[in-house]
Amino acid sequence: MPLILPRPSAFLVPLIAAGLLAGCDKQTPADKQPQSAASAPAAAADASSPFNGTLDISNRGAALPDFTFSDPSGKKVRTLDLKGKPLLINLWATWCGPCVLEMPTLDALAAAKAGKLTVLTVSQDLNQAAAVDAFFKQRKFTHLAPWLDPENTLSDHFGTGVLPTTVLYDAEGKEVWRMIGSHDWAGPRTDAMLADTVR
């Protein structure tokens, strides 16, 4: 499904294209996807930043889907049970360099907004529960859980074809925006993006 933005101006078209190229696409084999550098440079507000996702508001108001996910131990979470406070759903994979790069910033965001925002990271690694579990144990994230989506139901639902994809829902379960591609979730732009939804 192509990314559709309402009436894109001429300067937005190159930005959209760059954002789509910045992520991992599901059609390309894992070993051909963009990979993060061993030591990623600090995010900058220019094209050289490793965090260069595209903000998409074309699905604003769409309802939160009703899906259930489990973690490697079998614990379950249902998306509709998370309504009542803002929810940020992040689709990622262990083989996706931009996903791995932004994951520590998602953990920092979850810590900074604890009690005000739920951050749900849902792996799109097909039948790779052990790999996802090992990744989380190695990285020692303190505010994220390794939720699994072995059939890629969320990826099919959102239909961006790009990882990472992150979607913000308000407390009533209505979509606010999507970030398609990687983003520095601990950076100053994030506070502005969340200001109207997370209080």
N, C-alpha and C positions, 0 to 999 in steps of 0.2 A: 504494500500500500504506500503510495507516495506521500511525502510530507506536504501538507497544504496549509499555507498561512493566508489569512485574509488580506487581500489586496497588497502583495509585497511591493515595496517601492524598489526602484532600480538598484539602490545600494544594498538592499537586503538579500537579493538573489545570490551574490557572491558569498555573503555571510552564511546563508543557509547551506550552500554547497560545501563550504569549508567545514561547517559543523557536521554534516553528514559524513565527510571524509575523515573526520577526527576520531570517530568511534570505530568499534569492531563490528563488521557486518556478519550476519549469521550464515551467509552463503559461502564465505571464504573459509578455507580450512584454518584451524587454530594456529598452525605454524606459519601462516602467511599474514596474520593479523598484526596491526601496529603493536609494538611492545614498549613498555616503559624502560627508561634508562636506569642503570644501577643506582645512580643518585640523581633524582629528578631536580631540575632547577626550580627555584621559587616561582610561583605563578606571577605573571605580569599582565598588565592590561594591554597586550599587543599580540600580534599574530604568532610570535615566537613562544608564547605561553603553552605549556603542555595541557592546560585546562582551557579548551576552546569549544565547549558545547554551544548549542543553539537553543534559545528559549522559544517555546512554541505554545501559543495560547489558543490555537484553533479548536481545541476540544474542551474549552472552558465550560463548566456546568455539567459535563458528563458524569453519570453516577458511578460510584465506586463499585467495581465488580465483586461478585460473591464467589471467592475462591478460598480453598483451604490448603495450607502448606504444612509441612512437617520439618523438623530438624533431624540431624543424623541419629539422635536418640529416640525418635518417634514422637516427641512432643508436637502438638498441632496448634496452629493459629488460623483463625478464619478472618478474612479481611473485614467483613461486615461487623464483627465483634469489636473492631477497633474504632468504630465511629464514636464520636463524642469529643474528640480532640483532633487537631490536624494530624495528618498521616503523610509521610514521605515514603513512597515505595521506590526502591532502587533495584533495577535489573542489572545483573553483572555476571561475569564468569571468571574462573581462575585463569583461563587462557587468554583473557582480554587485557592487554597492557594498560589501556586507559582506565579500565575498571579497577585494576589493582592499584594504579597510581592514586585514584581519588578515594579509595576505601579508608585510609587513615583520616581523611578530612571528614568523611561521613561519621566516623566514630567520634571525632571531636565535636561535630555538630550535635550528635545525639547526647553527648555529655553536657554541652552548653545549654541545650533546650530541654533537658530532662524534666518531665512533668508537664511540658507545654506542647511537645511534638513527639510523635512516635516515628522512629526511623526503622523501616522494614527492608532489609537487604535480602533479596530473593535470587538465589543462584540459578542460572540458566545452563549449568553444566549437566548435560544429559547423563543420567544414571551414574553420577560421580559423587555420591554422598561421602565416600571416604576421602576423596581429594578436597572437597569443600571443608570437611571437618578438620583435616590436617592443616589446610590453609589458615583457618581461624585459630587453631591452637598455636601455630607457628607465629602468627602476627599478634596474638594476645590482645585482641580487641576487647575493650571493657564495656562498651555500650551497644554492641551489635550482636545479633544472633545469626547462625548459619542456616537460614531457611532455604528449603529445597523446592524446586519446581521442575521435577524430572521430565514432565511432558511439555514444558515451555508454554503453559497455558497463558501466563501473563504476557509473554513476548508475542504470542499470537493475538491476544486481545488488544494490546497497544499498537501492534503492527508497524512499528517504526523501522524494523530491520537493522537497528543499530544498538550496540551495547557500548557503554552503559546508556540506559534510558532511565530517567528518574521522574516520577510524577507526584505532584503535591495535591492532596485533597484537603478540603476544609473540614471543620468539625461536623458538618452535616453530611459529609461523604460526597461532596461535589468537587470535580476536578478544577484546579486553579490554573496550573500550567504544567508543561513538561520540559525537562532539560534533556536534549538529545545530544549525547556525547559527554565528555568528561567536564567536570566543574570543580573548582576549589570550594568545597562546602564549609570550610573554616575561614574563608576570605570575606572581606568587607561587602562585596556585592551580594552575598547570600542574605545578610541582614535586611537589605533593601527589598530583595525578592520575597522574603517571608513576612515583612512588616505588616501587611494587611490581613494576614491569615493567622500568624502565630503571635499571641500576645502574652 
